Amino acid sequence: MPSTTRALVLFAHGARAASWAAPFERLREQTAARLPDVRVRLTFLELMEPRLPQAVAALVEEGVNDITVVPVFLGQGGHLLRDLPLLADGIRAAHPGLRLQVAGAIGEDPGVQAAMSDYCVRALG
Amino acid sequence: MPSTTRALVLFAHGARAASWAAPFERLREQTAARLPDVRVRLTFLELMEPRLPQAVAALVEEGVNDITVVPVFLGQGGHLLRDLPLLADGIRAAHPGLRLQVAGAIGEDPGVQAAMSDYCVRALG
């Protein structure tokens, strides 16, 4: 049985302002610290680098054969309903030996929803 | 001393796909259930209704004089650095008796960050 080398790839939108990426970088660092045996990368749909297909190609080059993509988006709009499936199809076609899974939008998770609600209540002071 | 009537206004980006708004609606409902004495509204920057200035005008009409805006954005890009301050200035000018506070982006909150990291770890299976 071939061994499995895993990676977790955060997939975010990207923005013009460099400051925008800060919480995504922190999320990557925080998550990587909890997963010492897994490569954790931050990638973007547009406006920022690296893009998802290039980051995946680099991971495959490093010997990764099992990738979980987590969309760091609050809601499921056109980017997750249309753009990400197209990217995933292209990645699977380019890397036939790779197992690629795509999780649901992070903002739909009940734990994230509860934490966001906590923040709203605290914001009222 | 005049009495205070408060509202919490969630401010999200908006999208073309109606499905996108679902987690924001749930966040509004979940938060409203915890704040029975506060009006909780969901508003959008673009593509969806209601927009922030119109929702605030309706709240002021109802007698609200203290509003906290929570940006339901993951990062602080141009929409929060530029668009939201301009909207807030316009709202303050239009409603001189209103106290309007703007919180930081929900995605920058350490509790939300921790919940997002938990989701990433769980997504690996």
Interface residues (C-beta under 8 A of the other chain):
Chain A: R6 L8 L10 A12 A15 R16 A17 S19 W20 A21 A22 P23 F24 R26 L27 Q30 T31 R34 L35 V38 V40 T68 V70 V72 F73 L74 G75 Q76 G77 G78 L81 A103 A105 I106 G107 E108 D109 G111 V112 Q113 A114 A115 M116 S117 D118 Y119 C120 V121 A123 L124 G125
Chain B: R6 L8 L10 A12 A15 R16 A17 S19 W20 A21 A22 P23 F24 R26 L27 Q30 T31 R34 L35 V38 V40 T68 V70 V72 F73 L74 G75 Q76 G77 G78 L81 A103 A105 I106 G107 E108 D109 G111 V112 Q113 A114 A115 M116 S117 D118 Y119 C120 V121 A123 L124 G125
